[in-house]
Amino acid sequence: MVRSGGERGVFAHGTRAGMLKPTISVLVLRHVVNCLDLVGCDPEPMLARIALRRDDLDNARAVMPLEAFLGFLECAAREAGNPYLGLQAGRLGALNSLGALGFLFLSAPSLRAAFTGFAAYLATIQDAVRNRFSADEGLATFEYLITDQTLQSRRQDAEFSIALMHNMCRNYVGGEFELVEVRFEHSCVGDERVYREFFRCPVFFDQETNAFCFEARFLACTSPVIDPELFPIVEEHLRRRAAESARRGTSFGALVQALEASPLDCAPQLEEVAETMGVSAATLSRRLRA
């Protein structure tokens, strides 16, 4: 198991350049674990299988492999005997379910700004995701899709993510918020009526992506949830996080290339690798420690 910043039992911060497999913030898993507690399903054995403890999930800067998160969701649905666990966990989404990203959404000056900000900064908590928001001809569409095709067990995650965003919209706008349709890339499992009643609109399966549509008139709605003066503060925080991730990804990508170019029979020296990357040895050493 890889650790982060000396914290016990936490997976390391993943790079955004492919050096490690795709990652997701442990805060998202914390929400799922809390939902399991609510339905009386013990999450501890499942956490142990991925070498995590409950208190590891409070580290807002830590991430875990996305593959492990997807597997946890699928396993949790089986252990709880609930094929609709992802949907229900999404509906129970709270303000802190997505960390700073959730605060950004619910403090936005309009629902349009909430979606725009969310789409811009989702990559700060999850890799390998296509996250789009668009509005055209009276309809607005939010799309969510994991782009790493090697990650196949993702039905619960898709339903969780779409349900969570739907719940965020209802929290922002209020009970009058309604969807026009929902689309899932996977086939229907269980009773299709459950999905129609859950979203209160037509639900289609075996689609190209996971998405929901709603009337664009809702985009002008303002939120009574959080003071919008918080929005620029949270946005600046996320902007810095995104910049840090980009710099870290660039550095690690260059480091991998330098190591791959080194002779197999001779261990590369710090100074040589730093020169190849165009930085000083002290700078490279500092970045590696960080």
N, C-alpha and C positions, 0 to 999 in steps of 0.2 A: 504494500500500500504506500502511496506517495503522500507526504504530509505538506502542509503549507504554513510557512511562517512560524514553525515551532509548535503549532497547535496540535494537540493530541487527537488522532483519529480523524483528521480532516483531509480530504483529497486536495491535491495541490491546485493552485490557480493554473488553468489550462492556457496555453498560448492560443492565439487566433490565427496561426500560420500553418497549422497542420503538423507541428512537431508532436503534439499529443492528439488523442482522439477528441471529438467534439465534447464540450462540457456544458453544464447547466448549473446555475446557482443552487446551493443547498437550501436556500430559503424556500424554494418551490417545493422541495421534498418535505420541509418542515410542515408546510400547510397540509400536504397529503397525510403525513403522520398524525397531525392533529385531528384530521377527519376520521382516520381509523380509530382513534381513541373514542370519538363520539359514537361510533357504531359498535363499540365493544370488541374490536379486533386488535389483538396485541401486535404492535409493529416491531417489537424488539427482536424477535427471531429473524425477521426479514432485514432489519438494519444490520444485524450481525453478519448476514450472508454477504453484505457489501462492505463489511469492515467499518461501519459507522456506528456511533452512539448518539443517543438523543441530544445530548448537550453539544455535539459537533454541529448541529443544525442551526445554532444561533450565530455562527460566524458569517456575517454579511458579506465578507470578501472571499469566502471559500467556494469552490466549485467541485463538482463531481462529474465523472464520465456520463455523458448523455445516455449512452447505452445502458448503464447501470440504473439510471432513473427510469428509463422506459421499462426495463425488466422489473423494477420494483413495483411500478403501477400495475403491470399485467399480473404479477404474483399477488399483489394486494387484492385485486379483484377476485382472484381464485380463492384466496384464503378467507376473504370475507363472504364468499358465496354470493357476490353481487356483481353481475355482468355490467351494471350501469354505474359502477363506482366512479369512473372518470367524470361522468355527467354530474353526479351528486357532489363530488368534491369541488367541481367548478362552480356549482351554484352556491356553495358555502364559502366562496372566496371572500376574504376580508381585506381591509385596507392594507395590511402589511404582507399579504400573500406573495407579492412580487417585489418586496423591498421598496427602494426608492422609485422604481418604475410605477408601482401602484399609486404612490403619492403624486407622481407627476400627472398621471391620468386624471385622478380625482380632484386635483387643484387647477386643472387647465381652465382658461377663461371661456372656452366653448368646447362642445363635444368634438368639433372638427379639430381643434388644437390638441385635444386629448389623444385622438387617433394619430394625428401627425407626429406628435411627440413619441407616442408608444412605438410607432413604426420606425422612427429614427433611432431609438435607443434599446430596442429589444436585444440587440446583439451584445449589450453590456452584461446580460445575464444568461444568454444561451447562444451556442454556436449552431452552425449548420441548419439555419432556418430561413425560409422565405416568408417574409412578413410584409404584406402590402395593404395599403388603404387607398381606395379610389372612390370618386363620386362622379356620376355621369347620368344625365337624363332622368333626374329625380330619384335615383337610387344610389346608395352608398354601399360599398362592399369592403369587408375585412377578410383577408386571406392569411392562412397559417399553414405552412407545409415544411416538414423536415426534408432537407435536400440531400442528406447522406442516404443513398439508396441501400447501403449495407445494413441500415437499421430498420429491420422489418417489423418487429413487435411494437407497434406504435398506435394501435387503435385507441387504447385507453387515454394516451396522451393527447391524441387529436380531439377526442370528445371532452376531455378535461379542459384543454386550451380554448376550444370554441365556447364551451359552457361558461368558463371563467370570464372571457371577454364579454359575453352576453350579460353576465351578472354585473360586471363593471359598468356597462352601459345603463343597466337598470338602476344601479346605485347612483349614477351620475344624473340621469334624466328623471328617474322616478318610475312608478308603476305603469305609466302610460306608454313607455317605450315598447315597441313591438317589432318583430322581425317579419320580413317578407318571405324568406326561404333560408334553409340551411343546407350545406353540401358537405359530404364526407368522402374521402378517397377510398375508404374501406367498404366492404360489403356489410349489409345489415346483420347484426347478431342479436337474436332475441326478437321481441315484439316491436314492429315498426311503430305501432301506436304509442308506445312509451316515448319515442322521440318526438312524435308530432304533439303529444300532450305536454311534453317538457318544454319545447320551444314555442308551442302554440302557433305553428306555421308548417307548411310542407317541408319535408326533409328528404333529401335525395342521397343515394349511396352510389358507390362505384364511380365517383366523379374524379376529375383530374386533380382536385385540390380540396382542402378543407376551408370552408368559407361561410359567412352569413351575409345577407343583404337586408337593408332596412331603408325606409324612406329618408331621403336626403334632408328633409325639413328638420329632422332631429339634430342635424349638425350645428344648428344655430343655438341650441339649448345651452344654458349656463347651469353650473352645478351649485347646489346649496350645501355640498358636503364639506369642502375645505376652502379656506380663504384663498382666492386666486393669487394673492401676493406671494404665496409660497411657491407658485409655479416657476418663476425665473430662477429662484434659488435652487430648487431641485434640478431644473434643467441644466444649470451651470455645473452642478455636481456630476450629473450623468455625462455631460460633455467632456469633463476632465477624465472621467472613467473611460470613456470611449477613446480619448486621445492616448491614455496610458496603455490601453490594450493594443492600439495600433502601433505604438512605438515598441512595445514588447514583442508583438508579432514580427515586426520588421527586423528587430535585433536577433530574435531566435531563428528567423528564416535565413538571415545572412550567416549566422553561426553554423547552422546545419550545412549550408553550402560550403563553408570553409572547411568543416570537418570531413565532409565527403570528398573534398579535393585533396586531402592529406594522404601521404603514402601509408599503406596498410602496415608496413613493418617499422613505422616510426611514429611514436606518440607526438601529436602536435603540441607546440609550446604556446603559452598564453600570448607572448609577444608576437609570434608569427601569425596566429589567428587574428589578433587585434589589427595587425597591419593589413591583412587580407580584407578585413571588414571596414578599413578606413577609419578606425578609432584608436585611441591610445590604450595601452595595456591597463592603465588605471580605470579608464571608462568601462572597458569590457568587464573587468573584475567587479566593479560596482554594479553593473547591470546583472551579472550572474548572481551576486549576493541578493539583489532585489528580487 
